Amino acid sequence: MAQRISLTQYLVEQQRAHGHIPQQLRLLIEVVARACKRIAISVNKGALGDVLGTAGSENVQGEVQKKLDIIANEVLIEANEWGGHLAAMGSEEMDSIHVVPNRYPQGEYLLLFDPLDGSSNIDVNVSIGTIFSVLRKVNNQRGISEEDFLQPGKQQAAAGYCIYGPQVTLVLTVGDGVAMFTLDREMGSWVLTEDDIKIPADTKEFAINMSNMRHWAPPVKRYIDECLAGSTGPREKDFNMRWVASMVADVHRILTRGGIFMYPWDAREPNKAGKLRLMYEANPMGFIVEQAGGMVTDGKRRILDIVPTKLHERVAVVLGSKNEVERVTRYHLEAATGD
Ligand code: P6P
């Protein structure tokens, strides 16, 4: 069991040991962690807080926005504008980037977030979460534009998520492994409850939305068919299936006990690479999973190597236990070369 220290003490000690958390990044992480506490309060109010249901608007993805999507987005924007640690923010809920207003100093980091992932689960009281990704501002000459955000995920300075579930838990990496903090509601503080998390290389649990089976590419169908064949099939072991329809919850389970999560390309909208978003879902979750010893591809290539072409770019995602992700990726490459 990790020694019970606060998030602040963890960040200070990590900086002392590894030097990956300069002052501005530590402030950024603490501000985002505090914003997640605020979001948790709204989420936990539910019907008592007039936060359920839809907001009557759509986001850039064409998805109906829930009231909590907008509340969470506003909390993150307001929390991060004044500190001088950020130059700009990008969000699933905003068409374009939000540059820090001139009345505040600009910092050296860029923050991307899905303010409330899994929001279709809000009204049915299933775990949801906030996902965030931190990049460094690479161009110090001119003003900030969307192009400054278009960096491959391997250049992230930090990534994390907060899951609003039976416990409120913050998971974080700055490139030196993965740590987990649980919210102590009595103290109102984040307490280190797991450090140096590792995902088992093998698993018997897969997560995919099975209702899309008829739309999958052959390598995905081959992999899932083999899992379903269980001990009588080529895998010679039985598998279990989970699908929460909240990426944060599915990834958290995989971090905790292993597994493979797949949201692959499918033929419903063949021109779309996938459903999930590269910059503020796949990249931060990819950084975390790789730091925990897992693997993350789009079926063919490492997601963190992908150079984005637009802020809201979508990508197919296969992530989790290394040996299973390698197998799925191998099936895609065999199908491509006709092996
Ligand atoms: P489906 C939530 O909307 C989300 O972006 C991810 O959190 C989740 O894994 C996926 O979409 C669920 O998609 O098609 O199963 O509803």
Boltz pocket constraint, residues with backbone or C-beta under 6 A from the ligand:
constraints:
  - pocket:
      binder: B
      contacts: [[A, 117], [A, 118], [A, 119], [A, 120], [A, 209], [A, 245], [A, 246], [A, 247], [A, 248], [A, 263], [A, 275], [A, 276]]
      max_distance: 6.0
